[in-house]
Amino acid sequence: MLNRIIKLQAIVEIVVNRIGDALRLIAKQNTKMRTALYQNRLALDYLLIQKGGVCGKFNLDNCCLEINDEEKTIDDLSKTALGSRGDSAPPKARNFLL
């Protein structure tokens, strides 16, 4: 029974590690997309400067573009889930489950 609990614990730890890795990758991708979006908006505002930028062209009152970057928050949460280990490698003593 104890052996099964140890195996289950190892499997859960591996799953948590992989979910943490996935969240960090998604956060990095989100940061890159956010940067590209700001660059595109800047280019559109430049091209439409004679008409007041994007907001002036489409007569928008509330036209502030603000996208929060949550990469650090996601990274902190995933490290907390990993017990502040910060690595995603499963424990060496439990590699027999892979």
C-alpha positions in Angstrom: 0.0 0.0 0.0 2.8 2.4 0.9 4.6 1.7 -2.3 1.4 2.6 -4.3 1.1 5.9 -2.4 4.8 6.7 -3.2 4.2 5.9 -6.9 1.0 8.1 -6.9 2.9 10.9 -5.2 5.6 10.7 -7.9 3.1 10.7 -10.7 1.3 13.8 -9.2 4.6 15.6 -8.9 5.5 14.9 -12.5 2.1 16.1 -13.7 2.4 19.3 -11.6 5.9 19.9 -13.0 4.7 19.5 -16.6 1.7 21.8 -16.0 4.1 24.4 -14.6 6.3 24.1 -17.7 3.3 24.5 -19.9 2.1 27.6 -18.0 5.6 29.2 -18.3 5.6 28.5 -22.1 2.2 30.0 -22.5 3.2 33.1 -20.5 6.3 33.6 -22.7 4.2 33.2 -25.8 1.7 35.7 -24.4 4.5 38.2 -23.7 5.7 37.9 -27.3 2.2 38.3 -28.7 1.7 41.4 -26.5 4.9 43.0 -27.8 3.8 42.3 -31.4 0.4 43.8 -30.8 1.9 47.0 -29.4 4.2 47.2 -32.4 1.3 46.8 -34.8 -0.7 49.4 -32.9 2.2 51.8 -33.0 2.6 51.3 -36.8 -1.2 51.8 -37.3 -1.1 55.0 -35.2 1.9 56.2 -37.3 0.1 55.5 -40.6 -3.1 57.2 -39.5 -1.5 60.1 -37.7 -3.2 62.7 -39.9 -6.5 61.3 -38.9 -5.7 61.2 -35.2 -4.4 57.7 -35.1 -6.6 54.6 -34.7 -8.8 56.3 -32.2 -9.4 59.4 -34.3 -10.0 57.4 -37.5 -12.8 55.3 -35.9 -14.1 58.1 -33.5 -13.4 56.0 -30.4 -13.6 57.7 -27.0 -12.0 55.1 -24.8 -9.1 53.9 -27.0 -6.4 53.1 -24.5 -4.6 49.9 -25.4 -3.4 48.3 -22.2 -2.6 44.6 -21.9 -1.1 43.4 -18.6 1.9 41.2 -18.8 1.3 38.3 -16.4 4.4 36.2 -17.2 6.0 37.0 -13.8 2.8 36.1 -11.9 2.4 32.8 -13.8 6.1 32.0 -13.2 5.7 32.7 -9.4 2.6 30.6 -9.2 4.2 27.7 -10.9 7.3 27.9 -8.7 5.0 27.9 -5.7 3.2 24.8 -7.0 6.6 23.1 -7.3 7.4 23.9 -3.7 9.9 26.6 -4.6 12.2 24.1 -6.2 12.1 26.0 -9.4 13.1 23.0 -11.5 10.8 20.8 -13.5 12.9 17.6 -13.4 11.3 14.7 -11.5 13.2 13.4 -8.6 16.0 11.1 -9.6 15.0 8.4 -7.2 11.6 8.2 -8.9 12.5 8.0 -12.6 11.3 4.4 -12.8 7.8 5.7 -13.4 8.7 7.3 -16.8 
